[in-house]
Amino acid sequence: MNPNTQATATAADAPPRSHPRAFEPVTLVLTIVLSVLGALIGIVLITTLGVSPNTAVIGALVAMLIGRIPIGVLARMRSQHRQNLVQSAISGSTFAAANSLLTPIAVPFALGRNDLVWPMLGGAVIGLAVDSWVLFRVFDSKLLPATGSWPAGIAAAETIKAGDTGGRKAALLGVSAVVGFVGALFKLPTSAAGVGFLGNIWALAMFGIGLTIGQYAPDFGFDLGARHVPHGLMIGAGLVALVQALLLMRTRKGGAAAAAGAKAAGGAGAAAGPDADGGRTVEAPQLRRGLLEGMALFLCGAVVVAIGGGVVGGLSLPALVGWVLLAGVAAIVHQLIVGLAAMHSGWFPAFAVTLIFLIIGLVLHIPTVPLALLVGYTASTGPAFADLGYDFKAGWLLRRDAAPWRPFELEGRRQQYLAQLVGFGVALVVVAIAWKTFFSDGKVPPVAEVYVTTIKTGLEPGTMTTMLLWAIPGALVQLLGGPSRQMGVLLATGLLVATPQAGWMVLGALVVRQLYTRWRRRGVTDPAAREESDEQAENDLSLVGAGLVAGSSLNDVGQLTKAL
């Protein structure tokens, strides 16, 4: 082997003094190439099968394989942090192209208003940009903590670490990934089982209950979706979740002093990782500032959509002001609900929450074209918000042993954000070039057609009354669980998703999780030993869950051949 190549590989394996840059030539070229692939995968699958897969694991695997090529410059990709940058970009490109850009512009197209496609694309770009900016500002706050589940992020991080270290963990992750892949081939939602091994048990229990009820209710003659019961529950839970988010923005007395004291307690805390560093990287004032900035930017984006889409000339001044306010509020509420659901469950009900605002628009008698633009603008937010959360979680797991931790973590997060911006830019170019070809061939995202059909047919009498009645129990469940569990949002998410057998997968995984934890601690009486046993059990189960999610994601990407 070339000694220069060997030296480069050894240097790549060593802990970096500073985080690798997103715009390094090798990383940037690989990022662009894989982002094109991710965008095409997203567009093809969203228009044919109605799904958008998480391609983060694919990006991580490709980056790992390239890092093993015995060429000096490519050996730099052996760095876990460079692999993290690449997987962040490709997953961001996939969700941006499919969910945040193509689906919104499909709404005016399906309505027969091709002239509004480009203005809607401009609005969707603003929604996507603000979406990612807000998450970048508020990730690792009390509202969206890095310690949250973020299942797809754990899967990506564990895949990268297993490829680098090998051993027992790699074997356990690999076997779990094979099980997840094979199960998904047989139409079993193995990713739901993987999610059951990760995160808050109460939140996941409500998610599993919602999935199970949603699956079997039609067998008893009660179609929950047709009666808008899940939507009503989500309205109540979402409103309470919004209030809880506002309360988390408060600066508690002594909070700032405690944080300052943690930093001043000595250099050891800042160098020993997140658990010893005094807590989160985003405090209440930063959370408040990030959300308020997001709200202001979403309102500005709504004004741009109103002008570009001709809404200004079609509405009176009071109606126009109301439309802009509703669009801005819908955008930020949509992103928060989608983000919270994704953090706890790995699933996000973007379609259903957008449909809620569509129904509100129908109740308010918003004209057809302004309502279609409102729906498209709302739909552009949420998925990229959730996906960036997954990627930041993966990076946080990979960087948690760095010293000093805080500056390395913050710089790594910033580089991930820049890498995702590259992926978003690639997605925009791909969508701008490809949308006309896909739409002219009749390949329109199914959810966009549902939106347009609902706009044209209107509401059945009493729909809003039913939703408001069901909003009450949704609010109560959310209030009972509190902001850390999001029980109401997760119950509504399960009812809205209602994927066959997914409920049994989640609930079964929770049972296995409890049994395995109890089995490991059998005969252990010392409290410290019991705590260590429980921690090891969680580590093992996290690997199993990550493998199942990764295997299911690989199968989702493999659906490309079926779509083609």
Phi, psi and omega in degrees: 000143178301124182299328178294320178296317180297320179295321179295317180297320179296320179295325180293329181283336183290149178299127183286148176281330176226155184288138176303151185266146179291335185259014170299139188309309183296314180297317182294316180298313179296322179299314182295315181299312182289331177293323174299315178299315180298318180297317180294318177300314181298315182295314182297314184287324181289331181271341182253314183253351179076017180234158175230110186283159173272113185265011183300317181296321177300314179300318180296316181295317179297316180298320178296317180296319179296324179295341179270356177288128186284058174234129190312309186291328181284336179298342177298337180284000173289344178296127177301327185285326174291321176298323177296322178296317182293315180294330176295317183292316184290322178291322177297319179297320181296308182291324180296313182296314186282307189268316189272339183242305185290316181298314178300318182285343177287339181294304177296328178296313179294337178280351181090013181249074180298334181292344181264000182296312183292316174301322179292324177297320177298317177295322180294323177297319178296315178301316179296316182295315180292321179307308182289325180296316181297316180296321177301324181281329190247359178296140184072032169261180178293333179285317183229072186288151174294337178281356176296173186295300183043062191307316181296330177292319177298318180299316180295316182295316181293326176296315180295315181293320180295321178295334182272322187258329183068208176077201185300317182297319179295320179295315180296317178296318181296315178298317179296321179295320177297316178299316179297320181292313181295317178300319179294327176300327179266024174067022175267132180284072184295337177296329177295320176296320178299319178299324181298337179272359185235140168091190186290126185295320181296315179298315182291327177297316178294323177297314179296320178297316178298317178299316183292314179298317180298328180286318190261347181302318179299333178294339179257017176078021182235097180275100184298318182296315181297330179268002176060031177293311180299325180294320177297316177300320180292325177299310180297312180295321181295320179296317178294320178298324178294317178297318178298322178295320178296322179293326179291343180282349180291147174266111181285148178299131179087349182294314180294321180295322179295318180296317179296322179295323180296322180288326184277355185290352177137159182293337183298321181297319182288345185255355191257005178108172187298324184291333182257004189264009178092007173115215189281162179271348180237116180267176185304315179300321179291322176298313180299314181296319181296316181290322179292321175299318179299316179299315180297317181292322177296322177295318176298319177297321178297322177297318179298316179296320180298318180289310182295327182270002178077014179294329182303318182280346185259352182235152173291165182300313177298320179294323179294316178299317178297321180296315180298316180297316179297318181296317180295315179295317180300320182296313184283324177294319179300314182294323181291315180295315178298318181294317180295317179296318180294321181298318185273326190244343185079001178238144176229130184273054185299316181300314185292320181290322174299320179297326178299314180290330174298315180296319177299319177298320177295320178297323179279000178061040174290133180303163189303306184294311176301325179292320178297319178292323176299315180296315180297318180294318178296317182295338181287347181256157176109293184301315179293326176302311180293318183295320178295327174297317176302314184291320177297323177298315179300314180296320179299319178293322182285335185260359192290345178264004182290154177217124357288141190284308190302308180297324179293319179296313182294320178291320177298319178297320179294320179294324176297319179298317178296320179297319178293326176298323175298316178298320178295318179298317177297317180300319179298315180297315181297315180294317180299326180279321193264342190300319184295320179296314181294313184293322180293337176272006180082010180268088180243137178307128183304325182296326179296322178293325177295317178303311184294319178299318179295320178298318183286321185275336180078194185253151170283151180301138176086001183299313183293323178298316179299316182295321180292325178295316180285345176294333182295306177297327177299318179293320182294317180296318179296319179295321180295318183283332181081172185291338182280338182255331178053044186294321180293315179298319181289324175297313179295322178299315178300317179295323182286322181286307174048043178287131182305133177070353182294324179300315179296324179297313181295310182295321177297319179295323178295321178295313178300320180301314180292317182295318181294320179297316179293323180295320181293327184269008182300134178077357181267122183249334181292127183302319180294319179294322178297319179295319178295321178296317180296322179294319178294321177299316179297322179296316179297314183291328177295321177296317178298313180299316180298320179296317179298317179295317180296316179297319178295321179296320177299320178294321179300316178294325178296343178294350180302321180296321177296318181295320180287000000 
